[in-house]
């Protein structure tokens, strides 16, 4: 049997019961499965189990993973799976394959630049080229604007001050009354006691109330 498909990226889903094919887009690899054509002929003899199992596995792989076959591989597969089929079945297969191509071809475009067959979603109707050779202008502009907007937002955030505290005030003040962290106010956030700081006469450092010596230089503080 001599196969001459309009695209070599397709899968044969046919079985003893009938004929069906899946043709794949060269760009996105999405597949278009043709309508099932029931086989009218009846095969004489028992259908080879090994051949049927192989054909079923090939059809499952094509349906589950959208994997196409190259034309050389497809020819090998079909020639192998057609062994044991009746001449009437093979004749029906040839007619069904031609009909399937006419059906599928209506959903594909052949790019004049790269010569690839692509689906309707991957065809730029304004330029009459596939989207790989001629990306859609509106989509590219929208994608570029979105990317630039994200960059502008990041730059704006990077230049915005979000911390207004004093980086030098890193030590947590302990309340002289309850001994718990008092917070940053003038009064303890736990017990309400007044939080007073003693200024070191030597280095000017601030020390919590009740401290006998400066925590910065060790100078004895006045009571």
LINNORVEN-V468973 format. One line per field, one symbol per residue. ss: DSSP state (a for helix, b for strand, c for the rest). phi: phi as a letter, one per 40 degrees, with the letter a starting at -180 (. if undefined). psi: psi as a letter, one per 30 degrees, with the letter a starting at -180 (. if undefined). A space follows every 10 residues. Layout:
ss: ???
phi: ???
psi: ???
//
This chain:
ss: cccccccccb bbccbccbbc bbbbcccccc bbbcccbbcc ccccccccaa aaaaaaaaaa aaaaacccbc aaaaaaaaaa acccccaaaa aaaaaaaaaa aaaaaccbbb ccccccbbba aabbccccbb ccccccaaaa aaaaaaaaaa aaaaaaaacc cccccccccc cccbcccccc bcccccbccc cccbccbbbc cccccbbbcc ccbccccccb ccc
phi: .bcbccbcca bcbcacciba bbbbccccgc bbccccbccc cbccgccdcc cccccccccc ccccbfccbc ccccdccccc cccgccdccc cccdcccccc ccccccbbbb ccccgccbcc cbbcccbfbc cccadccccc cccccccccc cccccccccc cbbbcccccc ccccccccgc dcgbccbccb bgccbbbccc ccbgccbddg ccbcccbgcc ccc
psi: kjkilfkgil kjglaffakk lkkkkfdfgk kjklkkjkkf lkkklkkkee eeeeeeeeee eeeefhklkl eeeeeeeeee ffkflleeee eeeeeeeeee eeeeffglkj kfefgkklle fgkjfefhll fefikkeeee eeeeeeeeee eeeeeeefgk kfkgajffif kkkkkfefgl kfagaflkfe fglkjkkkkk fefglkklkf kekkfefgkk kk.
//
